Amino acid sequence: MNTYSEERSAPIDLRSLQLSSLKRLLSLNKNTSSDDLVNDDSYVWKILIFDHFCQESLSTIFKVGNLRDENITLHLNLHSQRDKIHGVNTIYYIQPTEANIDKLIEDFAKDLYDSVHINFSYPISNELLGKLSKGIAKYNAFYKLKQVFQHHLNYIASTTNLFDLDMPDVYASIRKPELRPQVIDAISHSIISVLMSLKMLPVITFQSGFAEEVAKRIDVI
């Protein structure tokens, strides 16, 4: 999908906007243009945990060397086998899905990390936030939790004015009644993420059918 401003003919640099937001996320959500970036925390080094979607989003912008510039010494998939590592800041960058929340709670149960910064690629539902809170409380692990941030980054900025949602087989999925609501929700959150990044309030027009369902979901969110 292409992104252009109606007020100017030049394309908007969506990639740069996402890069700026991701750099702040990797800097523990401190202002990268101010003195807040000076880290007086004893935990200088960081590890990054992501799910598949967020890994794909990051990989279009950051290379391994770029991550090292952000003091990221190790990056791992949330659903991979991981060892216990203490003494570093651990940044989670994941979608707020039920499977990811279950895995996150499991990490607290295993005491894998002792300084946890959670970043969701789009706002988490109250139901899943309650589940996460109860899971952390069950293992008396709130002292490990340093931050929980909700972002609007649920898209992949392929180029300056082109983004995709990384949804293979999406046309087959929307024809399955049991998967259709999940697909609508995912598309809606991603479109809102793009609009929030662009700081644009659009006028939405649509045809009846699937497009109408997506538009109504965006209006609710």
BALOBA-1460 file (C-alpha; in Angstrom, 3 decimals):
// residues 221
<rec num="1" residu="m" x="0.000" y="0.000" z="0.000"/>
<rec num="2" residu="n" x="1.354" y="3.439" z="-0.869"/>
<rec num="3" residu="t" x="1.209" y="6.408" z="1.505"/>
<rec num="4" residu="y" x="0.937" y="9.981" z="0.253"/>
<rec num="5" residu="s" x="-0.174" y="13.210" z="1.852"/>
<rec num="6" residu="e" x="-3.065" y="14.952" z="0.104"/>
<rec num="7" residu="e" x="-1.471" y="18.314" z="0.900"/>
<rec num="8" residu="r" x="1.781" y="17.599" z="-0.952"/>
<rec num="9" residu="s" x="2.820" y="15.580" z="-3.945"/>
<rec num="10" residu="a" x="6.000" y="14.163" z="-2.393"/>
<rec num="11" residu="p" x="5.641" y="10.767" z="-0.691"/>
<rec num="12" residu="i" x="5.769" y="10.639" z="3.095"/>
<rec num="13" residu="d" x="8.835" y="8.840" z="4.487"/>
<rec num="14" residu="l" x="7.049" y="6.198" z="6.523"/>
<rec num="15" residu="r" x="10.246" y="4.180" z="6.856"/>
<rec num="16" residu="s" x="12.038" y="7.037" z="8.629"/>
<rec num="17" residu="l" x="9.082" y="7.540" z="10.952"/>
<rec num="18" residu="q" x="9.125" y="3.888" z="11.940"/>
<rec num="19" residu="l" x="12.905" y="3.922" z="12.322"/>
<rec num="20" residu="s" x="12.688" y="6.839" z="14.752"/>
<rec num="21" residu="s" x="10.055" y="5.059" z="16.840"/>
<rec num="22" residu="l" x="12.006" y="1.802" z="16.888"/>
<rec num="23" residu="k" x="15.232" y="3.544" z="17.932"/>
<rec num="24" residu="r" x="13.399" y="5.083" z="20.860"/>
<rec num="25" residu="l" x="11.941" y="1.694" z="21.765"/>
<rec num="26" residu="l" x="15.420" y="0.129" z="21.733"/>
<rec num="27" residu="s" x="16.652" y="3.005" z="23.921"/>
<rec num="28" residu="l" x="14.210" y="1.890" z="26.640"/>
<rec num="29" residu="n" x="11.688" y="4.479" z="25.429"/>
<rec num="30" residu="k" x="13.888" y="7.420" z="26.338"/>
<rec num="31" residu="n" x="14.059" y="10.565" z="24.245"/>
<rec num="32" residu="t" x="16.857" y="9.876" z="21.772"/>
<rec num="33" residu="s" x="17.326" y="13.602" z="21.097"/>
<rec num="34" residu="s" x="17.759" y="14.683" z="24.716"/>
<rec num="35" residu="d" x="19.900" y="14.079" z="27.757"/>
<rec num="36" residu="d" x="17.456" y="11.337" z="28.793"/>
<rec num="37" residu="l" x="19.467" y="9.019" z="26.591"/>
<rec num="38" residu="v" x="22.382" y="9.189" z="29.038"/>
<rec num="39" residu="n" x="22.030" y="5.872" z="30.793"/>
<rec num="40" residu="d" x="22.870" y="5.939" z="34.482"/>
<rec num="41" residu="d" x="21.440" y="2.440" z="34.864"/>
<rec num="42" residu="s" x="24.016" y="-0.186" z="35.764"/>
<rec num="43" residu="y" x="22.383" y="-2.457" z="33.185"/>
<rec num="44" residu="v" x="23.870" y="-0.885" z="30.053"/>
<rec num="45" residu="w" x="23.747" y="-3.894" z="27.753"/>
<rec num="46" residu="k" x="20.445" y="-5.116" z="26.378"/>
<rec num="47" residu="i" x="18.962" y="-8.218" z="24.821"/>
<rec num="48" residu="l" x="16.003" y="-8.155" z="22.446"/>
<rec num="49" residu="i" x="13.186" y="-10.688" z="22.322"/>
<rec num="50" residu="f" x="10.742" y="-10.522" z="19.420"/>
<rec num="51" residu="d" x="8.032" y="-12.570" z="17.732"/>
<rec num="52" residu="h" x="8.015" y="-13.391" z="14.017"/>
<rec num="53" residu="f" x="6.116" y="-10.297" z="12.900"/>
<rec num="54" residu="c" x="8.214" y="-7.836" z="14.901"/>
<rec num="55" residu="q" x="11.376" y="-9.574" z="13.737"/>
<rec num="56" residu="e" x="10.312" y="-9.047" z="10.133"/>
<rec num="57" residu="s" x="9.484" y="-5.415" z="10.846"/>
<rec num="58" residu="l" x="12.857" y="-4.786" z="12.479"/>
<rec num="59" residu="s" x="14.858" y="-6.624" z="9.830"/>
<rec num="60" residu="t" x="13.674" y="-4.263" z="7.082"/>
<rec num="61" residu="i" x="15.295" y="-1.346" z="8.917"/>
<rec num="62" residu="f" x="17.975" y="-2.658" z="11.287"/>
<rec num="63" residu="k" x="20.962" y="-4.812" z="10.460"/>
<rec num="64" residu="v" x="22.969" y="-6.662" z="13.107"/>
<rec num="65" residu="g" x="25.467" y="-3.810" z="13.243"/>
<rec num="66" residu="n" x="22.667" y="-1.286" z="13.800"/>
<rec num="67" residu="l" x="21.391" y="-3.302" z="16.743"/>
<rec num="68" residu="r" x="24.870" y="-3.331" z="18.256"/>
<rec num="69" residu="d" x="24.909" y="0.448" z="18.000"/>
<rec num="70" residu="e" x="21.870" y="0.356" z="20.304"/>
<rec num="71" residu="n" x="23.796" y="-1.864" z="22.785"/>
<rec num="72" residu="i" x="21.750" y="-4.919" z="21.762"/>
<rec num="73" residu="t" x="24.150" y="-7.804" z="22.342"/>
<rec num="74" residu="l" x="21.714" y="-10.659" z="21.695"/>
<rec num="75" residu="h" x="18.421" y="-10.985" z="19.841"/>
<rec num="76" residu="l" x="16.180" y="-14.045" z="20.091"/>
<rec num="77" residu="n" x="12.751" y="-15.215" z="18.996"/>
<rec num="78" residu="l" x="10.142" y="-15.344" z="21.755"/>
<rec num="79" residu="h" x="9.138" y="-18.884" z="20.849"/>
<rec num="80" residu="s" x="12.670" y="-20.299" z="20.692"/>
<rec num="81" residu="q" x="14.481" y="-22.195" z="23.430"/>
<rec num="82" residu="r" x="16.260" y="-19.578" z="25.569"/>
<rec num="83" residu="d" x="18.603" y="-19.672" z="28.549"/>
<rec num="84" residu="k" x="18.417" y="-17.643" z="31.752"/>
<rec num="85" residu="i" x="20.276" y="-14.322" z="31.507"/>
<rec num="86" residu="h" x="20.413" y="-11.851" z="34.401"/>
<rec num="87" residu="g" x="22.203" y="-8.528" z="34.726"/>
<rec num="88" residu="v" x="21.007" y="-6.955" z="31.460"/>
<rec num="89" residu="n" x="17.946" y="-5.044" z="30.321"/>
<rec num="90" residu="t" x="15.628" y="-7.336" z="28.378"/>
<rec num="91" residu="i" x="13.440" y="-5.692" z="25.752"/>
<rec num="92" residu="y" x="10.375" y="-7.544" z="24.502"/>
<rec num="93" residu="y" x="9.019" y="-6.281" z="21.197"/>
<rec num="94" residu="i" x="5.974" y="-8.413" z="20.396"/>
<rec num="95" residu="q" x="2.387" y="-8.374" z="19.231"/>
<rec num="96" residu="p" x="-0.140" y="-8.599" z="22.095"/>
<rec num="97" residu="t" x="-1.571" y="-11.966" z="21.058"/>
<rec num="98" residu="e" x="-2.731" y="-14.675" z="23.440"/>
<rec num="99" residu="a" x="0.064" y="-17.038" z="22.368"/>
<rec num="100" residu="n" x="2.676" y="-14.343" z="23.009"/>
<rec num="101" residu="i" x="1.195" y="-13.428" z="26.400"/>
<rec num="102" residu="d" x="1.270" y="-17.100" z="27.427"/>
<rec num="103" residu="k" x="4.933" y="-17.309" z="26.440"/>
<rec num="104" residu="l" x="5.723" y="-14.071" z="28.252"/>
<rec num="105" residu="i" x="4.160" y="-15.385" z="31.459"/>
<rec num="106" residu="e" x="6.150" y="-18.586" z="31.011"/>
<rec num="107" residu="d" x="9.365" y="-16.536" z="30.873"/>
<rec num="108" residu="f" x="8.490" y="-14.919" z="34.207"/>
<rec num="109" residu="a" x="7.743" y="-18.350" z="35.663"/>
<rec num="110" residu="k" x="11.177" y="-19.605" z="34.566"/>
<rec num="111" residu="d" x="12.914" y="-16.475" z="35.924"/>
<rec num="112" residu="l" x="14.719" y="-16.008" z="32.607"/>
<rec num="113" residu="y" x="15.341" y="-12.261" z="33.009"/>
<rec num="114" residu="d" x="15.473" y="-9.804" z="35.903"/>
<rec num="115" residu="s" x="14.953" y="-6.425" z="34.195"/>
<rec num="116" residu="v" x="12.055" y="-6.595" z="31.738"/>
<rec num="117" residu="h" x="10.826" y="-3.890" z="29.370"/>
<rec num="118" residu="i" x="7.700" y="-4.949" z="27.444"/>
<rec num="119" residu="n" x="6.773" y="-3.220" z="24.181"/>
<rec num="120" residu="f" x="3.635" y="-4.184" z="22.284"/>
<rec num="121" residu="s" x="3.456" y="-3.368" z="18.574"/>
<rec num="122" residu="y" x="-0.156" y="-2.237" z="19.040"/>
<rec num="123" residu="p" x="-2.357" y="-1.665" z="22.121"/>
<rec num="124" residu="i" x="-3.158" y="-4.769" z="24.143"/>
<rec num="125" residu="s" x="-6.762" y="-5.665" z="24.988"/>
<rec num="126" residu="n" x="-7.962" y="-5.302" z="28.583"/>
<rec num="127" residu="e" x="-8.572" y="-9.046" z="28.714"/>
<rec num="128" residu="l" x="-5.005" y="-9.961" z="27.766"/>
<rec num="129" residu="l" x="-3.547" y="-7.215" z="29.948"/>
<rec num="130" residu="g" x="-5.448" y="-8.687" z="32.894"/>
<rec num="131" residu="k" x="-4.147" y="-12.148" z="32.034"/>
<rec num="132" residu="l" x="-0.566" y="-10.854" z="31.915"/>
<rec num="133" residu="s" x="-0.978" y="-9.038" z="35.228"/>
<rec num="134" residu="k" x="-2.359" y="-12.145" z="36.947"/>
<rec num="135" residu="g" x="0.403" y="-14.288" z="35.466"/>
<rec num="136" residu="i" x="3.147" y="-11.989" z="36.729"/>
<rec num="137" residu="a" x="1.502" y="-11.733" z="40.155"/>
<rec num="138" residu="k" x="1.258" y="-15.524" z="40.379"/>
<rec num="139" residu="y" x="5.043" y="-15.774" z="40.289"/>
<rec num="140" residu="n" x="5.662" y="-12.662" z="42.444"/>
<rec num="141" residu="a" x="7.610" y="-11.151" z="39.560"/>
<rec num="142" residu="f" x="6.377" y="-7.553" z="39.408"/>
<rec num="143" residu="y" x="9.731" y="-6.318" z="40.712"/>
<rec num="144" residu="k" x="11.306" y="-7.505" z="37.443"/>
<rec num="145" residu="l" x="8.934" y="-5.434" z="35.306"/>
<rec num="146" residu="k" x="10.425" y="-2.035" z="34.494"/>
<rec num="147" residu="q" x="8.191" y="-0.831" z="31.632"/>
<rec num="148" residu="v" x="5.102" y="-1.706" z="29.646"/>
<rec num="149" residu="f" x="4.605" y="0.375" z="26.499"/>
<rec num="150" residu="q" x="1.959" y="0.201" z="23.789"/>
<rec num="151" residu="h" x="3.074" y="1.415" z="20.390"/>
<rec num="152" residu="h" x="1.531" y="1.816" z="16.930"/>
<rec num="153" residu="l" x="4.166" y="-0.049" z="14.921"/>
<rec num="154" residu="n" x="2.246" y="-3.016" z="13.579"/>
<rec num="155" residu="y" x="3.357" y="-2.771" z="9.950"/>
<rec num="156" residu="i" x="6.441" y="-3.385" z="7.847"/>
<rec num="157" residu="a" x="7.824" y="-0.278" z="6.145"/>
<rec num="158" residu="s" x="9.343" y="-1.836" z="3.039"/>
<rec num="159" residu="t" x="10.359" y="1.513" z="1.504"/>
<rec num="160" residu="t" x="9.794" y="5.184" z="2.198"/>
<rec num="161" residu="n" x="6.197" y="5.106" z="0.993"/>
<rec num="162" residu="l" x="5.312" y="1.421" z="0.829"/>
<rec num="163" residu="f" x="4.208" y="-0.848" z="3.661"/>
<rec num="164" residu="d" x="2.809" y="-4.337" z="4.003"/>
<rec num="165" residu="l" x="1.164" y="-6.310" z="6.786"/>
<rec num="166" residu="d" x="3.019" y="-9.631" z="6.375"/>
<rec num="167" residu="m" x="-0.191" y="-11.651" z="6.205"/>
<rec num="168" residu="p" x="0.351" y="-14.633" z="3.888"/>
<rec num="169" residu="d" x="-2.767" y="-16.516" z="2.754"/>
<rec num="170" residu="v" x="-4.934" y="-13.639" z="3.955"/>
<rec num="171" residu="y" x="-7.510" y="-14.137" z="1.184"/>
<rec num="172" residu="a" x="-7.959" y="-17.773" z="2.154"/>
<rec num="173" residu="s" x="-8.243" y="-16.824" z="5.837"/>
<rec num="174" residu="i" x="-11.039" y="-14.292" z="5.364"/>
<rec num="175" residu="r" x="-13.154" y="-17.015" z="3.746"/>
<rec num="176" residu="k" x="-12.993" y="-19.099" z="6.917"/>
<rec num="177" residu="p" x="-15.625" y="-17.951" z="9.448"/>
<rec num="178" residu="e" x="-13.467" y="-18.994" z="12.419"/>
<rec num="179" residu="l" x="-10.481" y="-16.920" z="11.218"/>
<rec num="180" residu="r" x="-12.273" y="-13.916" z="9.708"/>
<rec num="181" residu="p" x="-12.595" y="-11.875" z="12.975"/>
<rec num="182" residu="q" x="-8.884" y="-12.364" z="13.725"/>
<rec num="183" residu="v" x="-7.910" y="-11.199" z="10.247"/>
<rec num="184" residu="i" x="-10.158" y="-8.126" z="10.482"/>
<rec num="185" residu="d" x="-8.671" y="-7.261" z="13.862"/>
<rec num="186" residu="a" x="-5.093" y="-7.668" z="12.628"/>
<rec num="187" residu="i" x="-5.635" y="-5.561" z="9.505"/>
<rec num="188" residu="s" x="-7.417" y="-2.849" z="11.478"/>
<rec num="189" residu="h" x="-4.654" y="-2.536" z="14.075"/>
<rec num="190" residu="s" x="-2.028" y="-2.355" z="11.345"/>
<rec num="191" residu="i" x="-3.845" y="0.368" z="9.399"/>
<rec num="192" residu="i" x="-4.306" y="2.371" z="12.591"/>
<rec num="193" residu="s" x="-0.587" y="1.950" z="13.318"/>
<rec num="194" residu="v" x="0.249" y="3.489" z="9.949"/>
<rec num="195" residu="l" x="-2.181" y="6.374" z="10.464"/>
<rec num="196" residu="m" x="-0.815" y="7.074" z="13.944"/>
<rec num="197" residu="s" x="2.739" y="7.075" z="12.601"/>
<rec num="198" residu="l" x="1.730" y="9.527" z="9.872"/>
<rec num="199" residu="k" x="-0.367" y="11.569" z="12.323"/>
<rec num="200" residu="m" x="-3.165" y="11.647" z="9.787"/>
<rec num="201" residu="l" x="-6.923" y="11.539" z="10.258"/>
<rec num="202" residu="p" x="-8.319" y="10.001" z="7.066"/>
<rec num="203" residu="v" x="-11.702" y="10.017" z="5.461"/>
<rec num="204" residu="i" x="-12.513" y="6.336" z="4.951"/>
<rec num="205" residu="t" x="-14.636" y="5.202" z="2.022"/>
<rec num="206" residu="f" x="-15.425" y="1.583" z="1.371"/>
<rec num="207" residu="q" x="-17.597" y="-0.888" z="-0.485"/>
<rec num="208" residu="s" x="-19.887" y="-3.308" z="1.295"/>
<rec num="209" residu="g" x="-18.449" y="-6.643" z="2.374"/>
<rec num="210" residu="f" x="-15.055" y="-7.308" z="3.914"/>
<rec num="211" residu="a" x="-13.854" y="-3.713" z="3.453"/>
<rec num="212" residu="e" x="-16.883" y="-2.462" z="5.358"/>
<rec num="213" residu="e" x="-16.123" y="-4.841" z="8.244"/>
<rec num="214" residu="v" x="-12.544" y="-3.552" z="8.439"/>
<rec num="215" residu="a" x="-13.705" y="0.081" z="8.322"/>
<rec num="216" residu="k" x="-16.202" y="-0.478" z="11.149"/>
<rec num="217" residu="r" x="-13.514" y="-2.183" z="13.239"/>
<rec num="218" residu="i" x="-11.154" y="0.748" z="12.705"/>
<rec num="219" residu="d" x="-13.902" y="3.123" z="13.805"/>
<rec num="220" residu="v" x="-14.386" y="1.138" z="17.053"/>
<rec num="221" residu="i" x="-10.665" y="1.002" z="17.819"/>
